[in-house]
Amino acid sequence: MAVAGCGIAGLAAALLLHRDGHRVTLFERFDHPRPLGSGLLIQPTGQAVLRALGLEAELVARGAPVTRLVGHAGARCVLDVRYAALKRGGVGIGVHRATLFGILHAPVRASGMTVETGRDITGCRDGRLYFTDGTRTERFDLVVDAMGCRSLLVPTTPPLAFGALWADLDWADGFIPDALQQRYRGASVMAGVLPIGTPHHAKAPRAALFWSLRGDRHANWRATGLAPWKDAVASLWPATAPLLDQIVDPQQLTFARYAHRTLRQPVADRLIHIGDSWHSTSPQLGQGANMALLDAYALALGLRRCRTLGDALGEAIRLRRDQIQLYQLLSRVLTPVYQSDGAAIPWLRDRVMGPVSKLWPFTAVQAALVSGTVGHPLARLGLSE
């Protein structure tokens, strides 16, 4: 089997398939596999997959427990999601993307499976991968496309209007240590701070600072320098000043772009798409890495349960399709609430949705949505909460 892509979905799939006895070759376009981005929130769903892999303990040790998601628009609290509202409790784990990458990459390296780096994939036909240098692989029984939303094995999707700047910084006083906090001005301006624990490259707890930014304004942001941007962030949220003081170079910030896409048919001849290659969304529900882990586990489970490859791939898709469709719909609905240039929707959010969301049963519904447990994905996969 070939696994294309050394991200969260690819590493998890490669490790699961290798442990099940399949002969796996992992392909990565970079010369040295590395993570891109900053903070992630690993939900109880993603934690369950890591638990099944025997990797949850390191996640907990390196990450930061998150018990709440809190959002303010001016003096109004318009978002307050508490994991305690879940029937079975639980927490999210804030973590640097590099930490999760390292947790998965270490056992992949230790496994002895074949990893080919510097392999820029341009196509896949009849179980063979084709590369920019004109070479191709042998025919594999199965190719797993885990190359993310920019995979060249799926149709190109235009990015959403809004992306986000991310920075990895030393934790500072003035923030709730177990909460993802956000500040809004309308829906076009948003800042957030997420505790991400202590990554391997740090000696003390860190925070991920993010700032919503339209993609067509990114070049202007770079041209105008850091000072105007820092003034804008501090004006919205004065408590961020100790974080902003640590940023002295634009290179400290990563600009992430997002897209909405769901392949109607994620399976072809000797090929399956998982993670963002199959379904990508805005980050509003924070499910990307968690969905990728669930997809990888569903693929392994389908191959265990079924005698033919076609049946196995069909089973993997069946196990995941309902929850994916639900969260894709929710993401499309919620994105304009937090990232758009409109005025009516954020007005309703701040004055209607915010107060109502603090009432039962909406408190439990919100917690279930954020935790990724709507649709009972763990029960479908036989994983424990």
Secondary structure, DSSP 4 states (H G I P E B T S, - for coil): -EEE--SHHHHHHHHHHHHTT---EEE-SSSS----SSEEEE-HHHHHHHHHTT-HHHHHHHSEEE-EEEEEETTEEEEEEEGGGSTT---EEEEEHHHHHHHHHHHHHHHT-EEE-S--EEEEETTEEEETTS-B-PPPS-EEE--GGG-TTS---PPPSEEEEEEEEE--TTS-TTEEEEEEETTTEEEEEEE----TT-SS-EEEEEEEEEGGGHHHHHHH-HHHHHHHHHHH-GGGHHHHTT--SGGGEEEE----EE-S--EETTEEE-GGGTEE--STT--HHHHHHHHHHHHHHHHHH-SSHHHHHHHHHHHHHHHHHHHHHHHHHHHHHHSSS-SHHHHHIIIIIHHHHTSTTHHHHHHHHHHT-TT-HHHHHT---
